[in-house]
Amino acid sequence: MDLFFDSEQLALRRDIRSWVEKNLLAGKIDNSNIEQEALRLVRQLGREGFLRYVTPKNFGGVRECVQARDLSILREELARGSSLADTMFAMQALGSSPIIHAGSDQQKARYLPPIARGEAIAAFALTEPQAGSDVSSLETRAIKRGGEYRITGVKCFISNAGLAQTYVVFALTDPEKRAKGVSAFVVEADTPGLVLKEKTQLISPHPIGTIAFEECSVPEIQLLGREGEGMKIALTTLDHLRPTVGAAAVGLAQRALEEAIRYSQSRIQFGQALAKFQGTQFKVAEMATELEASRLLVYQAAWIIDRGQDNLRQKSSMAKLFATEAAQRIIDQALQIHGGLGVVVGTPVEQLYRDVRALRIYEGTSEIQKLIIARTLLANNKK
Ligand SMILES: Cc1cc2nc3c(=O)[nH]c(=O)nc-3n(C[C@H](O)[C@H](O)[C@H](O)COP(=O)(O)OP(=O)(O)OC[C@H]3O[C@@H](n4cnc5c(N)ncnc54)[C@H](O)[C@@H]3O)c2cc1C
């Protein structure tokens, strides 16, 4: 696997792994108050310098440009320790990425450094009640009046809703142009008219909810890029970050494999450890092989992104699709190896079983990844 990494990345993996061992695997995560824990984790990741990988050097980061491999390494290792820690890291990247891709230097200087220090929490608001997979059907409107835009609409399933300071919001400035009439804005949490409507509880710890824009006035300098570029900004962000969702899936699956191996060597049935049965060995072999394939696809896609190759969309979708689907299968097998203990609330495999599920849905469902992959293949072979 090392062939994809430079020496800094190998060192980064060592650093984050040892931080996860000390701070997450040692059992210090409190899932009973998700928001408080989420906040604590962001602050800690900021202080430790890990959030600096989500932004470029000029704006508080470590590297000249953000590297998909750095983000993937960090998400893989964090997810192995705690799904909530991974989510909080991932959201700092998702909320920063549109600003990095399309923001002015002024916008970057204002918003990115506090996100990289863990002092500001970021959010990305695209999904709406009627616009999930079909993002081009979004209805939130931004109407220009004088030197400001007035935004009206509802966004649901927004990670960090009510917790974030910085929201990147997608809204229609020209409804007739549909997807080409979408624009992106940075909206600060204390802007009048930005209202938290609901907090949504998921099967795994994840701060998320619904926000509404009720005649929310945003100065025109908050527009990211130009009017009409919003959908391109959203899709570019997702293309660049999808392998990192696969990386998180790899981290969760890695943990499940470790738990399954450990348990199978200690649980005695029919006079011997489960690990001695060929049936268990076949499971472990299949889990490890799928995991290895996932990891290769994830880091290949991240490497392609870092090199700026033009096939990144297809590879990015393949990595997310395969790694998240494989992680679900791997974790299911790990749970099966644990027998009844696997479904007892609070055991690591039970938690992993709930943690992995959303990865096949957010940032484009598995079905949408298949559509993207097929479309790129068919477009490359036009008759
Ligand atoms: C944990 C979590 C965090 C999230 N965080 C954010 C966030 O921070 N910001 C944000 O904007 N959004 C966020 N989302 C929303 C997420 O991006 C959407 O849930 C996702 O895009 C799917 O949309 P939907 O839920 O409306 O499902 P729908 O689009 O209604 O899809 C329902 C089912 O139909 C399938 N389907 C839809 N269209 C097709 C098709 N053309 N062909 C075949 N099958 C199809 C889907 O694959 C899915 O299985 C989050 C979601 C989750 C679960």
The ligand as a MOL file (V3000), in Angstrom:
LIG
                    3D

  0  0  0     0  0            999 V3000
M  V30 BEGIN CTAB
M  V30 COUNTS 53 58 0 0 0
M  V30 BEGIN ATOM
M  V30 1 C -25.6830 10.3850 7.8470 0
M  V30 2 C -26.0720 11.3240 6.7640 0
M  V30 3 C -25.4180 12.5440 6.6570 0
M  V30 4 C -25.7850 13.4430 5.6630 0
M  V30 5 N -25.1870 14.6790 5.6240 0
M  V30 6 C -25.5640 15.5590 4.6810 0
M  V30 7 C -25.0000 16.8800 4.6740 0
M  V30 8 O -24.1900 17.2270 5.5220 0
M  V30 9 N -25.4160 17.7510 3.7140 0
M  V30 10 C -26.3360 17.4040 2.7670 0
M  V30 11 O -26.6440 18.2380 1.9300 0
M  V30 12 N -26.8970 16.1680 2.7590 0
M  V30 13 C -26.5400 15.2460 3.6910 0
M  V30 14 N -27.1230 14.0000 3.7250 0
M  V30 15 C -28.1520 13.6720 2.7510 0
M  V30 16 C -27.7200 12.6180 1.7390 0
M  V30 17 O -26.8000 13.1710 0.8390 0
M  V30 18 C -28.9800 12.0560 1.0710 0
M  V30 19 O -29.6630 11.3070 2.0640 0
M  V30 20 C -28.6660 11.1750 -0.1160 0
M  V30 21 O -28.1530 11.9240 -1.1880 0
M  V30 22 C -29.8990 10.4040 -0.6030 0
M  V30 23 O -31.0100 11.2260 -0.7260 0
M  V30 24 P -32.4070 10.7990 -0.0630 0
M  V30 25 O -32.1440 10.4190 1.3500 0
M  V30 26 O -33.3720 11.8810 -0.3140 0
M  V30 27 O -32.8370 9.4850 -0.8200 0
M  V30 28 P -33.6100 9.4210 -2.2330 0
M  V30 29 O -32.9080 10.2460 -3.2420 0
M  V30 30 O -35.0570 9.6420 -2.0220 0
M  V30 31 O -33.3690 7.8900 -2.6170 0
M  V30 32 C -34.0960 6.8180 -2.0170 0
M  V30 33 C -33.6200 5.5170 -2.6710 0
M  V30 34 O -33.8790 5.5590 -4.0720 0
M  V30 35 C -32.6800 5.3330 -4.7890 0
M  V30 36 N -32.6630 6.1190 -6.0170 0
M  V30 37 C -32.8680 7.4470 -6.1670 0
M  V30 38 N -32.7340 7.7970 -7.4380 0
M  V30 39 C -32.4270 6.6710 -8.1350 0
M  V30 40 C -32.1490 6.3840 -9.4940 0
M  V30 41 N -32.1290 7.3550 -10.4220 0
M  V30 42 N -31.8740 5.1070 -9.8490 0
M  V30 43 C -31.8640 4.1220 -8.9140 0
M  V30 44 N -32.1170 4.3320 -7.6100 0
M  V30 45 C -32.3870 5.5960 -7.2170 0
M  V30 46 C -31.5510 5.7670 -3.8600 0
M  V30 47 O -30.3300 5.1570 -4.2150 0
M  V30 48 C -32.1030 5.3030 -2.5180 0
M  V30 49 O -31.8220 3.9390 -2.3510 0
M  V30 50 C -26.7910 13.0900 4.7210 0
M  V30 51 C -27.4290 11.8400 4.8320 0
M  V30 52 C -27.0900 10.9750 5.8380 0
M  V30 53 C -27.8140 9.6480 5.9380 0
M  V30 END ATOM
M  V30 BEGIN BOND
M  V30 1 1 1 2
M  V30 2 1 2 3
M  V30 3 2 2 52
M  V30 4 2 3 4
M  V30 5 1 4 5
M  V30 6 1 4 50
M  V30 7 2 5 6
M  V30 8 1 6 7
M  V30 9 1 6 13
M  V30 10 2 7 8
M  V30 11 1 7 9
M  V30 12 1 9 10
M  V30 13 2 10 11
M  V30 14 1 10 12
M  V30 15 2 12 13
M  V30 16 1 13 14
M  V30 17 1 14 15
M  V30 18 1 14 50
M  V30 19 1 15 16
M  V30 20 1 16 17
M  V30 21 1 16 18
M  V30 22 1 18 19
M  V30 23 1 18 20
M  V30 24 1 20 21
M  V30 25 1 20 22
M  V30 26 1 22 23
M  V30 27 1 23 24
M  V30 28 2 24 25
M  V30 29 1 24 26
M  V30 30 1 24 27
M  V30 31 1 27 28
M  V30 32 2 28 29
M  V30 33 1 28 30
M  V30 34 1 28 31
M  V30 35 1 31 32
M  V30 36 1 32 33
M  V30 37 1 33 34
M  V30 38 1 33 48
M  V30 39 1 34 35
M  V30 40 1 35 36
M  V30 41 1 35 46
M  V30 42 1 36 37
M  V30 43 1 36 45
M  V30 44 2 37 38
M  V30 45 1 38 39
M  V30 46 1 39 40
M  V30 47 2 39 45
M  V30 48 1 40 41
M  V30 49 2 40 42
M  V30 50 1 42 43
M  V30 51 2 43 44
M  V30 52 1 44 45
M  V30 53 1 46 47
M  V30 54 1 46 48
M  V30 55 1 48 49
M  V30 56 2 50 51
M  V30 57 1 51 52
M  V30 58 1 52 53
M  V30 END BOND
M  V30 END CTAB
M  END
